[in-house]
Amino acid sequence: MKGMITDIQRFSLNDGPGIRTCVFFKGCNMHCQWCHNPETIPYERTLLYYSGRCIHCNKCAGVCPSGANTVLEGRHTFNRTLCIGCMECVRICYPGAFTVSGRLMADTEVMDEIAQDKLFYAQSGGGVTFTGGEVFCQKVFLDSLLDLCRVGGISTAVETNINFLFNEIKAILKKIDVLMVDIKMTDPVKHKTYTLAENNTILENIRRLNGINTKIIVRTPVIPGINDIPEEIIRIAAAAQKLDNLLYYELLNYNPLGHDKYTAMGISRGMLKKKPLSGTAMTALVRAAESTGIKARFA
């Protein structure tokens, strides 16, 4: 069984309890305008070109079969419209101006990397977190990895937008130790505007999570000018409050670090031009969430 993986990061402390290994799946069924990992949205391998890293050695022009990489007055130029995705430029570019996001990995290969830190999981109450992109876009691969983790005695967490038909993912949900599910906003028009996806399935699935015996963390990325008002956070917290197995509600401050990736992918619109909220503002939103009677925090 193989799946498309963007990255595997070890020793994470921000993606679930304890020390964790994060496995980033490629492919997502939403297009959030604040996404700071846009390379995880398409399922296919994605070429990124960071022009600031280019030293104009022009070696890529010598191996490019489509003429996308050429030399003009001794300097390298890249025409993405001519690129056929052969990734020869990535192979030969030692400064790292060209990089590729996405590699096919067998479930056993992924498990070999996860298992390296099993001792740390046991000591810290950690484990592996499957994230993305969106993990349920590769639900068969996810299901296989969850089974392998259970056999190996490794605790699992999954981050998801849960925007799928519930009956299609219910059996997999029951295999997860900690489910981290996003509720980005309750207003259906704003949700569609900023994510290109409806939120009715998401909100309905939140209500149905009480039918599974899985610990749940509800999370909201807080985006300035979009969902950063107490009234919205209270509405989301009220939905989370109805979950029997809720551990806590977590507010995620806006992450502005993905802008360069959009340029490197040749996406002109980029991500939203925002600044993270202050600690004082985030604390106020946490207090608003806690007014519903649930435990809340921000990261």
Buried (B, 14 or more C-beta within 10 A) or exposed (E): BBBBBBBBBEEBEEBBBBBBBBBBBBBBBBEBBBBBBBBBBBBEBBBBBBEEEBEEBBBBBEEBEEEBBBEEEEEBBBEEEEBEEBBBBBEBBEEEBBBBBBBEBEBEBBBEBBBEBBEBBBEBEBBBBBBBBBBBBBBEBBBBBBBBBEEEEBBBBBBBBBBBEBEEBBEBBEBBBBBBBBBBBBBEEBBEEBBEBEBEBBBEBBEEBEEBEBBBBBBBBBBBEBBBEBEBBBBBBBBBBEBEBBBBBBBBBBBBEBBEBBBBBBEEEBBBEBEBBEEEBBBBBBEBBBBBEBEBBBE
